[in-house]
Amino acid sequence: MCGIIGIAGRHEVEWIRRMNDAIFHRGPDDQGVYQSPDQQVSLAMRRLSILDIEGGHQPMGDPSGKVWVVFNGEIFNAPELRERLEAQGRRFRTKNSDTEVLLQLYLEKGSDLLNDLNGMFAFVIHDQRKNLLFGARDRMGIKPLYYWNQGGRLAIASELKSLLQLPFVSRDPDPQSLFHYMTLLYVPDQASILQGVFRVPPGYSFSYDLDKHTLRLEQYWQLQCVPIERRREEEWADVLRAELRAAVKRWTLSDVPIACSLSGGLDSSALVGLLVEQGFGHVKTYSLGFEGEGEAGFDETDLARQVARRWQTEHHEIMLKPEVLLNDLLSMVWFLDEPYGGGLPSWYVYREMSKDVKVALTGTGGDELFGNYGKFRPFEEDSVLGAAVSFRHRHQVGADIGAKLASSLSGLTNCFPASFPWLGKGRLLSKLPQLLGEPFGRNYYANFAYLSDEQKRQFVLARSGGRVQDTASYLQEVYDASGAPDLRSGLAAVDFRTQLAEEFLFMTDRFSMAHSLEARVPFLDHQLVELVFQIPSAMRTKANDPKYLFRRAVADLLPSDIMTAPKRGFVIPIELWLRRELRPLTERLLAPKRLSKQGIFRKEFYTNFVQPHLNGTANYTWQVWAAVMYQLWHEVFIERSSTSAPTYSWKDLC
């Protein structure tokens, strides 16, 4: 695990040093720099040594010195790939470096190597023979990769802050990214928060022609939802359990100790059980709790303790107080790189874990595999609606026919109200237009839970105008491109491309690497993911139990309280803290005078959202929190143009 950077085109060696120093936290164990003979390409890395501690130095070149690689991540099927390559005549110089496996596989197969890799990765290869750069990001987007490409130069980095060390990368915020952020609480898709800086999307590779200075992106993997109907439910549960076990075993490949983040939820609890039942040695687990007034509802430490007792783990608990988070808030903003309006507790779990180990397993991805937090429920409140949705998907019914179907059902309820009481207008007809007469994107949960496009244009953002695409339209494009056969699978495909990759995995990578800790997500092993989406959606998840089949597959591993506990988000008590400890900071950052001078948010945002929330007359937790976190990001990266972590505190901003 490490951080990687690269520049193609005219550049100074000092730029490489500054870019690499900016990501020291990603790899404090080692570093290295490669420069091509013509001095037009430089690659560098910071290394956190996990596999082949002595022999895995990077950048790594082939025996001819013509092909060089920098690599961030882990290839979990590297032992099998190495054995196969050796049988084909390839000779290895390292003991068990997965970086060398990646390099040798490229020499053997070129860009086709990606289909063989199981793991989490971002890498860049300079092939002097072909005068090109080739690289890729893993299927799920676990590992990040940013790029800037203008005027015959290409710059690449694991983190945005590395690119900001370069004199030619501007700090102009991207209006489109801000527009999406205020609905989603994260920046989705390929664009970053800064104009001109982009991300390689999950499941994509890139190639850069060093002669023509042209960059080409190509998708090599997409989530496919192709259900296999012939298996019974109990068979699927057995198959799922076997693949869960195999994924966890693969993702424990390491030459250093491993520990588990244990939230007390179903996913992380099952992960601990899957790990211990396979005979994995002494397991350490880490949980976070809250002990302030009114914060008990956010605390799951009791459930985590039950799991720890069941599997006799060495258990650690961290109790978080508001003042501790406030003192760390600006550090979080710095390490996140981009605005993020979600929860922050993982910072403390990873910080504590990093004192003992270099590798952490987490349950991230379990929700997206099974039920997406029940996001499909509002679309399926009635059985006739479910049938209509299924009919539209199966027969590719358009919105015009869908509207007619809605009209017909309306007539049906008028004619036969006594015979079909479950077809009452109040429930069914309020939902039908959302699926059959209106775009999916307008009805995605975030447009109701946070801010709709109309609200952003009218009440929140000062300069959105007509220059940016509606977030609903963007989500619709992602949904349509999924090709999913049913609504539940379509929602999952949207979240895999958006929230999972650029919120949850984004936060997991930044917060773990901020503490020089490698976070692994076995539930996102691509073989497991592909298997899960072969299971018919109505079998893998139920309306009253989104994780139905998963729960059945791992039931014997879990205490009974875990099996019946309601789903809770792993977040801090932001609603309470905004009104108490965070209030002075909120009032300063979102004051009407500041907003008016800044020209990003409407000054009325304070009176319409901030003031009612602070006074307790309305609950605008996430709208206010998203704005606060954006303003903190803007203060650090734009107003102060920081090139290193802040040395000032939140109190200085108040």
N, C-alpha and C positions, 0 to 999 in steps of 0.2 A: 504494500500500500504506500502511496506517495502522492506528491503533487508534480505535475509536469508542465513544461512551457516550451514554446518554440517560436522562432521567427524565420520567415523566408523573405528574401529581398535585402536591400541595403540596410545595415543596422550597425550599432556600436556594441562592443562587448560589454560595456558598462550597463546597457539596458538589460542584458541577460542576467547579470548579477543582481540587479535591483528586482527584477521579476521573480527570480528564484528566492531571494531573501524575503519577499512578501508572503511566501507560503512556507516559511520555515516550520510552522506548526504542523504541516501535513507530513513532514518527514525529518525529524531532528536527528536521526541515526546516521545519515549519510547524504552526500550530494554528488553531483557530477555534471559536466558540461561537454557537449560535442559540438565541433564546428567543422563544416564541410571544407574540403580542400580549396574550393573557390570562394569560401567565406560568405556565401550567400544564404546558408542555412545554419542555424544554431538550435540545438535541443538541450534542455537541462531538466534536472529533476531534484526533488527532495525525497528521501527514502525513509519510510518506517519499516524496519526489517521484520518480516513475518515468516517468509519461506527462504530457505538457503541463506541464512543470516550472513555467512562469510562470503558466499560466492555470487550473490545476486546483484552486484553493483551495476548501476546504470549511469548514463546511456550505455547500452550493450550493442556491440557490433558483431557481424558474422565473421568467420575466419578470413574472408577476403578484404574486410574493411570497407565494403561497398554498400552495406545495408545496416542501418542503425535504428534502434528503437528506444523510446521512453514510454513507460507503461505504468498506469495507476490502476490498482485493483488486484484481484485474485482470479486465477483460472482453476476451478475446483476439479476439473477432470484432467488436469495437467499430467498426473502419473500415467493415466491410460493413454493419453496422446503421446507422451514421451516414449512409452513402450512401443507403440505402433510406429512412430518415426524411426526409432532405433532398428526395428525389424526391417524397415525400408532402406536402411543404410545410413541414416543420419547419425552423426557423431556429436555428442554433447561434451562441453568442457566444464559445466557446473554439476553440482551434486543433485539438486532437485529444484532448480530455479524455474518457476513458471514463466518468467520473462524470456528465458532462452527457449522454452517450448513455443511461446508465441512467435519468436523470431524464426525458429526452424520451420514452424508450420507455414509462415508467410513465404519462406524460401521454397517450400514444397508446393504450396497451393495458391499463392498470390492472394487476391482479395476474397477468394472462396473460403479462406480459413475461417471466416466468421460463423459459418454454419456448424463448425466443429466445436466452438467454444461454449463451455458452461461456466458462467461466473459473472462477476461484476467487473467492468473494465472501461477504461478510456485510454487510448494509446495513439501515438504518432510514429510513423516509420518514414525515414528518409531513404529512398531507394536511388542511389547514385546511378545505377545501371539504366534506369528509366527516367531519370531526372524528374522525380515526382515525390510528393508527400502523400502518404496514405494513412488514414486513421479511422477510428470508429468509437462509438459509445455503445454500451451494452443495451440489451433488448428492452429492459425496464426503465433505464435512466437512473440507475443506482449511483453511478459515478458521473461527475459533471465534465463538460468540455465546452469552453467558450472560444469564440474566434472573432477577429476583426480583419476585414479584407478590403483594402482600398489602395489605389495608386501603385500597383505592382508589389505591394507588401501584404503578407499574411502573418498575423500574430495569433498564437494559440495558447490557452492556459486553462488549468483546472479551476481557477477562481478569477472572478472579475477584477479583484484588487491587483492581481499581477499585471493585467492589461493597463490598469490605470497608472502604472509606473512609466508607461511609454509617452513621450511628449506629443505624439500625433493622435492619441486617442482622446476624443473630447468627452466632456461630462454633461452633455445636454440630455436631460431626461426625455424619455420616449413617451409622447402623449397617449399612444395606443396602449402601451403597457400599463400606464397609470390607470387608464379607463377600465381595463380588465381587472386590475388589482383591486379596485374599490368595490367590485362585485365579488371576486373570488377570494380575496385576502392573500393572494400570491400572484406572481407574474407567470402566465402560462405560455406554452408553445415555444417557437424558435427565437422570437425577439426577447432581448433582455430589457432591463429598465433603462438602459442608455442607448441612445440612437447610434447606430453603426456597429454595436456589439451584439452578437448572436450566439445561440447555443446550437451545437450539433444535437438534433432531436434523438430521443431514445430509439434504438433499433435502426440507426442510420450510420453509414460510413461516408467518408469524404475522400476525394482525391484532388490534389492541387498540382497542376502542370507548371513546373518551374520555368519553362521556356515561354509559354503563352500567358502565364499569370492568370490562369482560369481555375476557378473552384467549382467542383461538381459534388452535390450531395445525392446519395442514393439510399433508398430504404431497403434493408435486407431482412427485416422481420416486422410482422404486424400481428397483433392478437387476432386469432381466428376462433370463431365460435361455431363449431360444427358438431352438434350433439349426436351421440351414438345412442340409439333408442333401445337396443336389444338387451341391455343388461338390466337386471332388477336392482332395486334400491340397496339390498343387503350386499349384492356383489360390488356395487359402486363404493359402498362404505369400506369394504375390505381392500379394494384396489387403491382407494384414496389413502387409507392408513399405510399401506405398503410404500406408496410414493412419498408420503410425508416423511416416513422413516428414512427412505433413501436420500431425500433432499437434505435432511438435517445431517446425515452422515457425510454427504459430499461437502457441505458447507462448514465442517469442522476441520478441514485440512489446515494444519498449522504446525509450525515448529516452536510456538510459544503458547502459554496458557490462554484459555478462553473463559469468559464469564457470560451471564445472561442478565439482560434487563427484564425485570419482572414487575409489571404494572398491577397485577391482580386481575387483569382481564382474561378472557378465554384464550386469545392467541398466544400471549407470552407464557401463560400457565401451561398450555399444551406443549409449547416448545421446550420448556424445562423437562416435562415428563418424557417427551420423545428423546431428549438428550440422555437423560439418566437411564431410561429403560434399555438403551443400547450399550450400557456398560461404560459410558464416558466417565472419567475419573471424578475426583473431587470438584463439585460444581459450586461456584460462587454466584449468588443472585443479589440484585440491587433494586430497591423500591424507593419511591418518593411519596411523602405524605405532607399534609397541611394541618397545622395545629392552631391557627388563628380563629378568632370569633367568627362564626357563621360559615366556616370553611369545611365542616365535617362532610358535607355532601360531595366534596371533590376528592376525598381520601379513600383509597382502596388498600391501605397497608394491611388491614386485617385479612383480606382475601389473599394478599401476597404471602402473609405469614403462614396461612393454611397450606399453600402450595409448598413453601419452603420446608415446613414440617413433614409434609407427605413424602418429599424426596430427600429429606435430610441434607439440604444445601447449607452452605455457609452464607447466611443471610445478612444483608446490610440494609439499614433504613436511613434515609435522609429526610429530615423534617424541614420544610421550607417556610421561611418568614418573609413577609413583604419587603422589609428593608434590605434583605439579602439580594432579592431580585433587582431592586432598584439600583443597588450598587454595581450589579453586573449588566445592566440593561444596555449601556453603550458598548460594552465589549461584545454582547450578542449582536448588536446592529453591525458592528465592524466585521465580525466573522461571517455573518449571513450574506454580505455583499449586496443583496437586493432587499427591497421592502418585503416584510413578511408579517401578516396580521394574525397568525395562528397562535397556538399555545407554545409555551417555552420551557416546560419542566424537564425535558430530556437533557437540557444543558447540565443540570445538576446531577442527574444519573450518570451521564458520561464522564463528568468531571470526577466523581467519586470512583467510578470503575477504573479510570486511567491511572489511579494511584496503585492499582494491583495488577492490571493486565494490559495487554495491547489489543486484544480482540474481544468484541462484544457481539452476542447474538441478540436480535430483537424480533418481535412478532409483527413488524411492519408488513403490510400486504395482505394479512388475513382477512381484513374487512372487505377489501376490494375483490378478493377471490370469492367471497361468500356474502352476497346480499347488499353490499354497498351501503351499510347502515340503514337498510330498509328504504332507500330513496325511491324505490319503485312503488311503494305503498299508495301514495296519493293518486297514482295513475290506475290503480287496480282495486279501488274501493268496492266495486260491484262486480258480480260475476259476468253480467252482460258486457260491461266495459272490457273485462279481460278477454271475452270472446271476440269483441270488436277489434281490440288491439291485435290479437292473434290473427284475425282475418286479414287485417290490413298488412301485417308483416308477411303473411304467407302468400298473399296475392298481390303484394306491392300496390295496394290501393292508394291513390293520391288524395290530397287534401280536399279536392272538390267532391269526390265520391264519399269521402269521410264525412263531409258536411251533410250530404244527402242522407247518409246512414244515421247521423245524429238527428236529423229532422224526422226520419221515419220512426226512430225510437221515441221521439217526442210525441208523435201521433199515437204510437202504441200505448203510451202511458195515459194519454187523454181518453182513449177509447176503452181501455180495460184497467182502470185504476184498481178495482177490487181484486181482479185476478192476478195482478202483478204488483203487490205492494212494495216489493224490493226494488221496483223501477221508479221510485218516487223522484220527482223533478229535482228536489232540493239536493240530492246527492249525485245521482247519475248524470244528469244533464249539465251540471256544473263542471263535470270532469271531461265529458266527451269532446267538447271543442278543443281542449288542451292537446289531445292526441290526434283527433281526426280532422280538425279544422284550423288548427294553429301550429306553428313550428314547435318542435321539441324544446329548442333553446330558450324560448320565452318562459318555459315552465320548469326549467332546471332549478333545483332547490335554492341555489345561491341567489337567484333573482328575487326570491321572496324573503329569505332569511337575512340577507344583507342589504344590497342596493340594486334596484332594477336599472336598466338603461335610461328609462324616463326620469327616475329620481336623480341619477347622476347628472343628466343634462340640465334639469330644471333647478335642482336644489343644492348640488354638491360641488361640481367642478366648474371653474370659471371660464376655461378655455377649451372645452371639448368640442363644441360646435358640430359641424357635419364632417370633420376631417377624419374621424376615427370610426372603425367598424363597431357595431353594437356587439356586446359580449354574447347576447342571445344568438346573433347570427354566427359568430365564431363557433359557439357550442353546437349549433345546428350542423355546421360543416363537419365537425369532428364526428358527430353522431351519424350523419349520412355516409361518411367515408368508412365507417366501421363495417358496413355490410352485415350487421348482426341479424340473426333470424328472429329475434324476439326482443321485447322492451328491456327485460332484465339484463340480457347479454349486451344490449346496446348501451345501457347505462354504465355497465362495467367497463366496456370499451372506452367510453368517454373518460371515465375516471382514471383508467390506466394511462391514457395519453395526457391527461391534465393534472388532476389533483394528486394522484399517487406520485407521478414523476417530479412535478415541479413545486409541490408543497411538502409532502411527507418525506420523500427521499431527499429532496433538496435540504430540508431542515436536518434530517438524520446525518447526511454527509457533513454539513458545515459544523454542526454542534459536536459531533464525535471527533472530527479532525481538528477542531479548535483545541482539543485536549490530547492530540496525538493518539487517538484511539480509532481502530478500524471497526466500524459497525457493519455487521453482516445480516442479511435478511433472507433466511432459508425458504420462507414461504414464497419468495419470488424467484426461486429456481425455475428456469424456463420450462424444464420438462414437467415439473409439477403444475405450473400455470397452464400449459397446453393440455394436460390431462383434465384439469378441473373444468375447462371450457369445452370438453367433450361430453361432460355430464349434462343431461337436459336441465335447463334452468329451473323448471318446476320441481325437479327432484333435489337439486343441490341447495335450494333455498325456498323457504315458505314465508307466506305473508306475516305470520305470527312468530316466525323464527328464522331470520335471514341466514343464520349459520347452521341451519338444520342438519345437513349431511356432515359437515365438519364436526359438529357437536356429537353426532352419533359415532363418527369414526374415532374420536379420541375420548369418549365418555369414561372409559376405564382408567384414564390417566389423571382425572380431575376430581377434587373434592366436590361434594354435592352442592355447596354454596356457590362455587364457581359456575356450575352448570345452570343455576337458576338466577344468578345475579343479572340485573339489567345492564345494558351497555352504557358505559360512561366514557366521555372523551377524556383523553389524557391532557388536560389543560389546567392552567392556573385560575384562581377565582378572580378573573379580570373584572367582572361586573362590580364586585365589592371593592377591589383595589382602586379602580378608577375613581370611585366616590370617596375613597379615604386616602391612602398613602400616595397614590398617583395623581391626586387632584391638582396639586400645585403645578406639576409638570404639564398636565393636560390643559389647564387654564392658560399657561404661558404659550405653549406651542400652537394652540388653536384659538387664541384671542382674536377677535374681529379685526383689530388694528393690524396685527401681524398678517392675517390672511389677506386683508385688503392690499397691503403693501407687496406681499409675495405674488399674488395674482394666480395662484394654482387652485385654491378652494375659494368658493364664494364666502364672503364674510358672514352671510346669513347662516352658514353651516353651524356656527357657534350657537345662535339663538334657536335654530330648528332642531339640532341634534345634541350638541354638547351640553348646553345648559339644562335642558329637560332631563338628560341622563344624570348629570351630577346632582341635580336637586331631587332625584328619585321620583319624578312625575312621569317618566317614561323609561323604557329599557332599550337603549341604543348601544348596547355594549360593543358589538362588533363593528358597527359603523364608526364609532368614536375611536376604538382601539386601532382599526385600520389606518385612520387618519393620523393618530399619534405616532404609530410606527413608521409611517411614511415620512412624517416631519422629522423624526429622529434620523432616519436614513438621509434625508435631504440636508440636515444640519451637518452630519459627519462628512458625507461624500460630495456634496455640492457647495454648500455655503462655506465650509472650511477646507474643501479640496484636500482632504486628508490622504496621505500616502502611507501612514502607519497608524496603529491602534490609538484611539483617544487616550489622552492622559488626564482629561478633565472628567468630572462626575456629573451626574444628573442634576445635582444641586446647583452646579455652575450654570446650568441652562434655565434654572428657575429664578 
